[in-house]
Structures are given as structure tokens and as C-alpha cells.
Amino acid sequence: MSINEKKKKAEIEDAITDMINEGSEGVTTLSKDVEAKYESRAYKVPGDDDRE
């Protein structure tokens, strides 16, 4: 696993942790928006133009 993949994985894991910490109520409705927000951040790694 490359460094960029590890960063992306860590950011997605952080997003999941944030959703859990917000409580279970409403997580299902927020999860798509929050996931998209963190996923777009995960792809903004300097010098990484290779998206999978």
C-alpha cells in the first residue's frame, strides 16, 4: 500500500469515526454527505494525480 493510499484510508477511517462520535441518530442520512466530503478530501493529496 502506497503512502497516498494510506493517507486516503486514514482520512476515510477518520470520517467513519466522526460519524460514530456524532451518535447513531441521523447518521444514515448524513453518511452520504459526510462520506463524499471526506472522500473528496482524500483525493486532494499534493502531487497525486492518479485516482483509482
C-alpha positions as CSV (number, residue, x, y, z in Angstrom):
1,M,0.0,0.0,0.0
2,S,1.5,3.3,-1.0
3,I,1.8,6.4,1.2
4,N,-1.1,8.1,-0.6
5,E,-3.3,5.1,-0.2
6,K,-2.6,5.0,3.5
7,K,-3.5,8.7,3.8
8,K,-6.7,8.2,1.9
9,K,-7.6,5.2,4.1
10,A,-6.8,7.1,7.3
11,E,-9.0,10.0,6.2
12,I,-11.9,7.7,5.4
13,E,-11.4,6.0,8.8
14,D,-11.4,9.4,10.5
15,A,-14.7,10.2,8.7
16,I,-16.3,7.0,10.0
17,T,-15.1,7.8,13.5
18,D,-16.6,11.3,13.2
19,M,-19.9,9.8,12.2
20,I,-19.9,7.3,15.1
21,N,-19.0,10.1,17.5
22,E,-21.9,12.2,16.3
23,G,-24.2,9.5,17.5
24,S,-26.2,6.9,15.7
25,E,-29.3,9.1,15.2
26,G,-29.3,10.6,11.8
27,V,-26.0,9.0,10.8
28,T,-27.6,7.2,7.9
29,T,-29.0,10.4,6.4
30,L,-25.7,12.3,6.9
31,S,-23.4,9.5,6.0
32,K,-23.5,10.0,2.2
33,D,-22.8,13.8,2.5
34,V,-20.0,13.2,5.1
35,E,-18.5,10.4,3.1
36,A,-18.5,12.5,0.0
37,K,-16.9,15.4,1.8
38,Y,-14.1,13.2,3.2
39,E,-13.7,11.2,0.1
40,S,-13.1,14.4,-1.9
41,R,-10.5,15.5,0.7
42,A,-8.8,12.1,0.4
43,Y,-8.2,12.7,-3.3
44,K,-6.6,16.1,-2.7
45,V,-3.1,14.7,-1.9
46,P,-0.4,17.0,-3.3
47,G,1.3,15.5,-6.3
48,D,-1.2,12.7,-6.6
49,D,-3.0,12.8,-9.9
50,D,-3.6,9.1,-10.1
51,R,-7.2,8.5,-8.9
52,E,-8.5,4.9,-8.7
